[in-house]
Amino acid sequence: MLKNKERRDTFLLVTMGIVFIAFLVYTFIPLKKKDEKQSQLKHESAPVLDSHQKGDDYFGSLNQRLEEELDRSFGFFLDSPLPFQNYPVENLKLILAEKNHDQTGEEVFNQFFEFLEKANRIGFYDLSDLFRMDSYRGINKRLKFNIYIALFMLKLKDENILQEVLELPDIIFKKIVNCRPYHIIDNEVVTNFQCFPVLFYFYSLVERLNIFPQSDSTGFFCERIGDICDLSPKKFITRSNDFLSFSVENQKYRISWIEEDHLSPDDHGTYANLMLKTFVFLKQSYLLFPDFQNHGSNIWLEELRRADSGDIELTELKIASEDAAKNLQIQTIFYMPGKSQFVALLKGYDFSREDDFLYRVLHRRIMNFQNTFLSVKFASRFLDPKSFKKELLNFGIYLKTQVPIK
């Protein structure tokens, strides 16, 4: 009887073991096969890119190549002695004209290539129309702006725009200074070459400038570039704005002169606390005489004119700010036969001290402009007294014959 019970217990244990093993087999083996099947299907259908993915790859590569060439061309431009006339554009033309035939036939690429063809036909003065064109909806805004920069460089050179712009009347010139395309990149510049259009307008403006104006002649330009956030390494736009800022302020000056009289004691004149307009432009501080709007500031000129019935023989002239902390005193007088006003330069700025595009442009313009004047250099009073005396005598003749007084 005991043996029969042991047999039953053994049978039950074996039966339970078989059932448990069968359960494991049923649970895991089908699941493994199912996983293998799904993995196989996934492996067979995965690596096909859709149009957007291929577009992203193509446009990303295009933008990289375009930026590399723009950077290279811009580097040549910065070093050129002939700005806006001598820089390479052939590779830019090839990049904008090429058509990748692997992509033709797909709508996204056909639309983009059609956009490029239209863009290449736009004239220089209509380049802002580029952003009103229907184009591939997924094109990156930075790529679109880089295409604009490339076309600006190409058409500026090919259409010989520079000389034409320099000869435009002021009212027309102001209309072509167009910074609206910078809105496409949210007015945020991050590379040096993206400054190229602003630099062209800056150069054209400087070449047209009176460097000693008595009113703000560059405010419109500073206003149009004022919203651009310049994060580029060279900060061309920010510095252009700084250089062209204009201001005028009334300050007190002391003026004295000595006029030689061979028959009697020399004539003297000293005038304290004269309120004069001080102009600041291109980092220069200067005065303009006569001031036709403030006759009280011209009293020293009137009395100097009356000091001698013949020629004015100046032997000394001093002009200095009453505020010693400002350290403003006359450095050079610039005058021109036929012009009734002259400039008393109190503080200049040496733009030749740095080898930089903006500095070179400003230095060249200032030197060319100053060379159209006759001058009295007060530094030569000690370095070359003979030359200084002659310059001062010639200036006296100019004052007597060409500067009007009441």
C-alpha positions as CSV (number, residue, x, y, z in Angstrom):
1,M,0.0,0.0,0.0
2,L,2.8,2.3,0.8
3,K,4.5,1.6,-2.5
4,N,1.3,2.4,-4.4
5,K,1.2,5.8,-2.7
6,E,4.8,6.5,-3.6
7,R,4.1,5.7,-7.2
8,R,1.1,8.1,-7.3
9,D,3.2,10.9,-5.8
10,T,6.0,10.3,-8.3
11,F,3.6,10.3,-11.2
12,L,2.0,13.6,-10.0
13,L,5.4,15.2,-9.8
14,V,6.5,14.0,-13.2
15,T,3.1,15.2,-14.7
16,M,3.5,18.7,-13.1
17,G,7.0,19.0,-14.5
18,I,5.9,18.1,-18.0
19,V,3.0,20.6,-17.8
20,F,5.4,23.4,-16.6
21,I,7.9,22.7,-19.3
22,A,5.2,22.7,-22.0
23,F,4.0,26.1,-20.6
24,L,7.5,27.5,-20.9
25,V,7.9,26.2,-24.5
26,Y,4.5,27.7,-25.5
27,T,5.3,31.1,-23.9
28,F,8.8,31.9,-25.1
29,I,9.5,30.0,-28.3
30,P,6.7,31.8,-30.4
31,L,7.6,35.1,-28.9
32,K,11.2,34.7,-30.0
33,K,10.1,33.7,-33.5
34,K,7.8,36.8,-33.6
35,D,10.6,39.1,-32.6
36,E,13.0,37.6,-35.2
37,K,10.3,38.1,-37.9
38,Q,9.7,41.7,-36.8
39,S,13.4,42.4,-36.8
40,Q,13.8,40.9,-40.2
41,L,10.9,43.0,-41.6
42,K,12.4,46.2,-40.0
43,H,15.8,45.4,-41.4
44,E,14.4,44.9,-44.9
45,S,12.4,48.2,-45.0
46,A,14.3,50.8,-43.0
47,P,17.0,52.9,-44.9
48,V,14.8,54.8,-47.4
49,L,15.1,58.6,-47.0
50,D,12.1,60.7,-47.9
51,S,12.3,63.9,-50.0
52,H,12.7,66.2,-47.0
53,Q,15.6,64.2,-45.6
54,K,17.3,64.2,-49.0
55,G,16.5,67.9,-49.3
56,D,18.1,68.7,-45.9
57,D,21.2,66.9,-46.9
58,Y,21.4,68.7,-50.3
59,F,20.7,72.2,-49.0
60,G,23.0,71.7,-46.0
61,S,25.8,70.7,-48.3
62,L,25.0,73.6,-50.8
63,N,25.0,76.1,-47.9
64,Q,28.3,74.9,-46.6
65,R,30.0,75.1,-50.0
66,L,28.5,78.6,-50.6
67,E,29.6,79.9,-47.3
68,E,33.2,78.6,-47.8
69,E,33.3,80.4,-51.2
70,L,31.8,83.6,-49.9
71,D,34.3,83.6,-47.1
72,R,37.2,83.1,-49.6
73,S,35.9,85.8,-52.0
74,F,35.4,88.2,-49.1
75,G,38.9,87.6,-47.9
76,F,40.2,88.7,-51.3
77,F,37.9,91.7,-51.2
78,L,39.2,92.9,-47.9
79,D,42.9,92.8,-49.1
80,S,42.2,94.4,-52.5
81,P,43.5,97.9,-53.2
82,L,40.4,98.3,-55.4
83,P,37.4,97.6,-53.2
84,F,34.3,96.3,-54.9
85,Q,36.2,95.9,-58.2
86,N,38.7,93.1,-57.6
87,Y,37.5,89.9,-55.9
88,P,36.8,86.4,-57.4
89,V,33.3,85.5,-58.4
90,E,33.7,82.6,-60.8
91,N,33.2,79.9,-58.3
92,L,30.1,81.7,-56.9
93,K,28.7,81.7,-60.4
94,L,29.3,78.0,-60.8
95,I,27.7,77.1,-57.5
96,L,24.5,79.2,-58.2
97,A,24.3,77.9,-61.8
98,E,24.8,74.2,-61.2
99,K,22.0,71.7,-61.1
100,N,22.4,68.3,-59.4
101,H,20.8,65.9,-61.9
102,D,20.3,63.3,-59.2
103,Q,17.7,65.5,-57.7
104,T,15.9,66.7,-60.8
105,G,12.4,65.3,-61.3
106,E,11.4,65.7,-57.7
107,E,9.2,68.6,-57.0
108,V,11.2,70.1,-54.1
109,F,14.3,70.3,-56.2
110,N,12.6,71.4,-59.4
111,Q,11.1,74.3,-57.4
112,F,14.4,75.3,-55.9
113,F,16.3,75.2,-59.3
114,E,13.6,77.3,-60.8
115,F,14.0,79.8,-58.0
116,L,17.8,79.9,-58.6
117,E,17.2,80.5,-62.3
118,K,14.9,83.4,-61.6
119,A,17.3,84.8,-59.0
120,N,20.2,84.8,-61.4
121,R,18.1,87.0,-63.8
122,I,17.4,89.7,-61.3
123,G,19.3,93.0,-61.7
124,F,21.4,94.5,-58.9
125,Y,18.8,97.2,-58.0
126,D,16.0,94.6,-57.7
127,L,17.8,92.1,-55.5
128,S,15.4,92.7,-52.6
129,D,12.7,91.1,-54.9
130,L,14.5,87.8,-54.2
131,F,12.6,87.5,-50.9
132,R,9.2,87.9,-52.5
133,M,9.7,85.0,-54.9
134,D,7.9,81.7,-54.4
135,S,10.6,79.2,-53.6
136,Y,11.1,75.9,-51.9
137,R,9.2,76.2,-48.7
138,G,11.8,74.3,-46.6
139,I,14.8,76.4,-47.6
140,N,16.9,77.5,-44.6
141,K,16.7,81.3,-44.1
142,R,20.5,81.4,-43.7
143,L,21.0,79.7,-47.1
144,K,18.5,82.1,-48.7
145,F,20.4,85.1,-47.3
146,N,23.7,83.6,-48.4
147,I,22.3,83.3,-51.9
148,Y,21.4,87.0,-51.7
149,I,25.0,87.9,-50.6
150,A,26.4,85.8,-53.5
151,L,24.1,87.5,-56.0
152,F,25.0,91.0,-54.6
153,M,28.7,90.3,-55.0
154,L,28.2,88.9,-58.5
155,K,26.0,91.6,-59.9
156,L,27.8,94.5,-58.2
157,K,30.9,93.5,-60.1
158,D,29.4,92.3,-63.4
159,E,27.1,95.3,-63.8
160,N,29.8,97.8,-62.9
161,I,27.6,99.3,-60.2
162,L,30.2,101.1,-58.1
163,Q,31.0,103.9,-60.6
164,E,27.3,104.4,-61.3
165,V,26.4,104.7,-57.6
166,L,29.2,107.2,-56.9
167,E,27.7,109.5,-59.5
168,L,24.1,109.3,-58.3
169,P,22.4,112.4,-56.9
170,D,22.1,112.2,-53.1
171,I,18.3,111.8,-53.2
172,I,18.6,108.7,-55.4
173,F,21.6,107.3,-53.5
174,K,19.6,107.3,-50.3
175,K,16.9,105.2,-52.0
176,I,19.3,102.5,-53.0
177,V,20.7,102.0,-49.5
178,N,18.6,99.0,-48.7
179,C,19.1,96.9,-45.6
180,R,15.7,95.3,-45.6
181,P,17.0,91.9,-46.8
182,Y,18.7,91.5,-43.4
183,H,15.2,90.9,-41.9
184,I,15.4,87.4,-43.4
185,I,18.0,86.5,-40.9
186,D,16.2,88.4,-38.1
187,N,18.7,91.3,-38.4
188,E,21.4,89.1,-36.9
189,V,24.8,88.9,-38.6
190,V,27.2,86.2,-37.6
191,T,29.8,86.0,-40.3
192,N,32.0,88.7,-41.8
193,F,30.9,88.2,-45.4
194,Q,27.3,88.8,-44.5
195,C,28.3,92.5,-43.9
196,F,29.2,92.9,-47.6
197,P,26.2,95.0,-48.7
198,V,26.5,97.3,-45.7
199,L,30.2,97.7,-46.5
200,F,29.3,98.6,-50.1
201,Y,26.9,101.3,-48.9
202,F,29.4,102.5,-46.3
203,Y,32.2,102.8,-48.9
204,S,29.9,104.6,-51.4
205,L,28.7,107.0,-48.8
206,V,32.2,107.8,-47.5
207,E,33.4,108.5,-51.1
208,R,30.7,111.1,-51.4
209,L,31.2,112.7,-48.0
210,N,32.0,116.2,-47.0
211,I,34.2,115.2,-44.1
212,F,33.5,118.6,-42.3
213,P,29.7,118.9,-42.5
214,Q,27.7,121.3,-40.4
215,S,24.6,119.1,-40.4
216,D,24.1,115.3,-40.2
217,S,24.6,113.9,-43.6
218,T,24.9,110.2,-42.6
219,G,22.0,109.8,-40.1
220,F,19.8,108.0,-42.7
221,F,22.5,105.3,-43.1
222,C,23.1,104.9,-39.4
223,E,19.3,104.5,-38.9
224,R,19.0,101.8,-41.5
225,I,21.9,99.7,-40.1
226,G,21.0,100.5,-36.5
227,D,18.7,97.5,-36.0
228,I,21.2,95.0,-37.3
229,C,22.8,93.0,-34.4
230,D,26.4,92.5,-35.5
231,L,27.8,89.3,-33.9
232,S,30.4,88.9,-36.6
233,P,34.1,88.7,-35.6
234,K,35.1,92.0,-37.3
235,K,32.0,94.0,-36.2
236,F,32.1,95.9,-39.5
237,I,28.5,97.1,-39.1
238,T,28.8,98.2,-35.5
239,R,32.0,100.1,-36.2
240,S,30.6,101.7,-39.3
241,N,27.8,103.1,-37.2
242,D,30.3,104.4,-34.6
243,F,32.5,106.1,-37.2
244,L,29.7,107.9,-39.0
245,S,27.9,109.2,-35.9
246,F,27.5,113.0,-36.0
247,S,27.0,115.5,-33.1
248,V,27.1,119.2,-32.5
249,E,27.4,121.0,-29.1
250,N,27.9,124.6,-27.9
251,Q,31.1,125.0,-25.9
252,K,33.1,127.9,-24.6
253,Y,36.4,128.9,-26.3
254,R,39.1,131.5,-26.0
255,I,40.5,133.0,-29.2
256,S,43.4,135.4,-29.5
257,W,45.3,136.8,-32.5
258,I,48.2,139.1,-33.2
259,E,48.3,141.1,-36.5
260,E,51.6,142.7,-37.4
261,D,51.7,146.5,-38.0
262,H,55.0,147.9,-39.4
263,L,54.2,151.6,-38.6
264,S,52.7,151.2,-35.1
265,P,52.5,148.6,-32.3
266,D,51.0,145.2,-33.4
267,D,47.3,144.8,-33.1
268,H,46.0,142.3,-30.6
269,G,42.7,140.6,-29.9
270,T,41.6,138.3,-27.1
271,Y,38.1,136.9,-26.7
272,A,37.1,134.8,-23.7
273,N,34.0,132.5,-23.2
274,L,33.0,132.6,-26.9
275,M,30.1,130.1,-27.3
276,L,30.9,128.2,-30.4
277,K,29.4,125.2,-32.1
278,T,31.7,122.2,-31.8
279,F,31.1,119.5,-34.5
280,V,32.1,115.9,-34.0
281,F,32.3,113.6,-37.0
282,L,34.6,110.8,-38.1
283,K,36.2,111.0,-34.7
284,Q,37.2,114.6,-35.5
285,S,36.3,117.7,-33.5
286,Y,36.2,121.0,-35.5
287,L,34.8,124.5,-35.7
288,L,33.4,126.3,-38.8
289,F,33.9,130.0,-39.3
290,P,32.1,132.3,-40.0
291,D,29.0,130.9,-38.3
292,F,26.3,132.6,-40.4
293,Q,23.6,131.7,-37.8
294,N,25.4,133.1,-34.8
295,H,27.0,136.4,-35.6
296,G,28.3,136.8,-32.0
297,S,30.8,134.0,-32.6
298,N,32.4,136.0,-35.5
299,I,33.4,139.1,-33.5
300,W,37.1,138.1,-33.5
301,L,37.0,137.9,-37.3
302,E,35.3,141.2,-37.7
303,E,37.8,143.0,-35.4
304,L,40.8,141.2,-37.1
305,R,39.5,142.5,-40.5
306,R,39.2,146.0,-39.2
307,A,42.7,146.0,-37.6
308,D,44.5,146.8,-40.9
309,S,43.2,148.6,-43.9
310,G,45.6,146.7,-46.0
311,D,46.5,143.0,-45.9
312,I,46.0,141.0,-42.7
313,E,49.5,140.0,-41.6
314,L,48.8,137.4,-39.0
315,T,51.7,136.4,-36.8
316,E,49.8,134.4,-34.2
317,L,46.4,132.7,-33.8
318,K,45.2,130.6,-30.9
319,I,41.9,128.8,-30.4
320,A,41.4,126.6,-27.3
321,S,38.5,125.3,-25.3
322,E,37.9,127.1,-21.9
323,D,37.4,123.6,-20.5
324,A,41.0,122.4,-20.0
325,A,39.9,118.8,-19.3
326,K,38.7,118.5,-23.0
327,N,42.1,119.5,-24.3
328,L,40.7,121.0,-27.5
329,Q,43.0,123.4,-29.3
330,I,43.6,124.3,-32.9
331,Q,45.6,121.8,-34.9
332,T,45.0,122.8,-38.5
333,I,43.1,125.4,-40.5
334,F,41.6,124.2,-43.8
335,Y,40.4,126.8,-46.3
336,M,39.7,126.9,-50.0
337,P,39.8,129.8,-52.4
338,G,36.3,130.7,-53.5
339,K,34.7,129.4,-50.3
340,S,33.7,131.8,-47.6
341,Q,33.8,129.3,-44.7
342,F,36.9,127.6,-43.3
343,V,37.5,124.8,-40.8
344,A,39.4,124.9,-37.6
345,L,40.3,121.3,-36.8
346,L,40.7,120.9,-33.0
347,K,41.2,117.1,-32.8
348,G,41.9,114.7,-35.6
349,Y,42.1,110.9,-35.8
350,D,44.8,108.9,-37.4
351,F,43.0,106.2,-39.5
352,S,46.3,105.0,-41.0
353,R,47.4,103.4,-37.7
354,E,45.4,100.2,-38.3
355,D,45.4,97.9,-41.3
356,D,41.6,97.4,-41.5
357,F,39.1,97.8,-44.3
358,L,37.1,100.6,-42.6
359,Y,40.2,102.4,-41.5
360,R,41.7,102.3,-45.0
361,V,38.5,103.6,-46.6
362,L,38.2,106.5,-44.1
363,H,41.9,107.4,-44.3
364,R,41.9,107.5,-48.1
365,R,38.8,109.7,-48.2
366,I,40.1,112.1,-45.5
367,M,43.4,112.5,-47.2
368,N,41.9,113.1,-50.6
369,F,39.4,115.6,-49.2
370,Q,42.0,117.5,-47.2
371,N,44.2,117.7,-50.2
372,T,41.6,119.9,-51.9
373,F,42.2,122.6,-49.2
374,L,45.0,125.0,-48.4
375,S,46.0,124.6,-44.8
376,V,47.8,126.1,-41.8
377,K,49.5,123.4,-39.7
378,F,50.0,124.6,-36.2
379,A,52.4,121.8,-35.3
380,S,54.9,123.4,-37.8
381,R,55.0,126.5,-35.6
382,F,57.9,124.9,-33.8
383,L,59.0,122.3,-36.3
384,D,59.2,124.6,-39.3
385,P,58.7,128.3,-38.3
386,K,59.4,129.7,-41.7
387,S,56.8,127.5,-43.4
388,F,54.3,128.2,-40.6
389,K,54.7,132.0,-41.0
390,K,54.1,131.8,-44.7
391,E,51.0,129.6,-44.2
392,L,49.6,132.1,-41.7
393,L,50.3,135.1,-44.0
394,N,48.5,133.4,-46.9
395,F,45.5,132.6,-44.6
396,G,45.4,136.3,-43.6
397,I,45.1,137.3,-47.3
398,Y,42.2,134.8,-47.7
399,L,40.4,136.2,-44.6
400,K,40.7,139.8,-46.0
401,T,39.5,139.0,-49.5
402,Q,37.0,136.1,-49.2
403,V,35.5,135.9,-45.7
404,P,32.4,138.2,-45.4
405,I,31.7,140.2,-42.3
406,K,29.0,142.8,-41.5
